[in-house]
Amino acid sequence: MKYSIDEKEDGLAISVDDVKDKKEKLLQAFQECQQGRCSCPTEEYKKLDSIEIEHNDETIELRLKSKRGTKINKAEINKCLEYTAERVEK
């Protein structure tokens, strides 16, 4: 799994590539966060207004929109993605 995080005016855009056989596990983990059941070791989910998930065979695209007046910490989301990557490897 490889990923990149781009800061946007109202949140973050994340591209997760090279998902191969881990795609379903990754989608499940991201959907848990989308539903408010995130297990990542961060408080950043409290700043989220919404999470949009799009995917194809090779890539998962996430759009994290922050609540009005907040800014999502890119470094914390990076930690969350590392945690998620480790979780799906098990």
N, C-alpha and C positions, 0 to 999 in steps of 0.2 A: 504494500500500500504506500502510495506517495500522495502528498497533498500540498496545496498552496492556499494561502489565506490572503485575500485582498481587502483592504479597508475601503469602505464605501461611506458616503455621507451619513446614511442612516443605519449602518451596521457593517456586517462582514459578508463577503462572498467566498465560499470555500469550494475548491475543486479537489475531489479525491479520485486519483487515477490508479491504474494497475490493481484493481480490486479482485480480479480473477475469481477464485472459488470462495472468497470471503464476502462477496457482494451481499448475500442474503443476511448474514450475521451483522454486517455493517448497517444495512438498511434498518434492521430490527433495532439496533442500538440507537440510531439517529431518530427513529420513530418514537422510541421511549422518551427521548429529550423533547421531541415535538409535542408529546402528550403530557409533559410536565413530570415525568418519572425518571429524570436524568440521574445517573449514578456517578457522574464525573466529580472529581474532587475539587470543585470550584463553586463559587457563589454567583458566577456570571449569569447563570440561567435566570436569576431574579431580574436581570436587566432586559431580558428578551420579551419583545412584543409578539414575535412570531418566528417560526422556522419553516422555510419552504424546502422541499426535497424533490429533486428531479434526477432521473438516472437513465442510463442506457446500458449496453453490454459492458462497456469498459470504464465508465465514469459515473460518479455520484456528485451532483452539484447541490450545495447547501446555501441557502440565503438566510442569514441571521439578521433579523431586523430588531433594532434596539427600541426600548420604550422611549417616549419623548423625554428629552432632557438628560438621557443617560448615554454613555459610550461603552461599548463592549471592549474589554481588554483583550487584545490580540494574543498576548503572551499566555493569558489564562486559557484561551480557547485552544492554543497550541498544546498546552498540557492536557487538556481534555481529549484532543485528538490522539495524543500519544497513549493516554489511558485506554481509549477505545480500541486502538490498534492492538495493544497488549491483550485486552479482553477477548477480542475475536480470534486471536492466535491460539488460545487455549482450547 
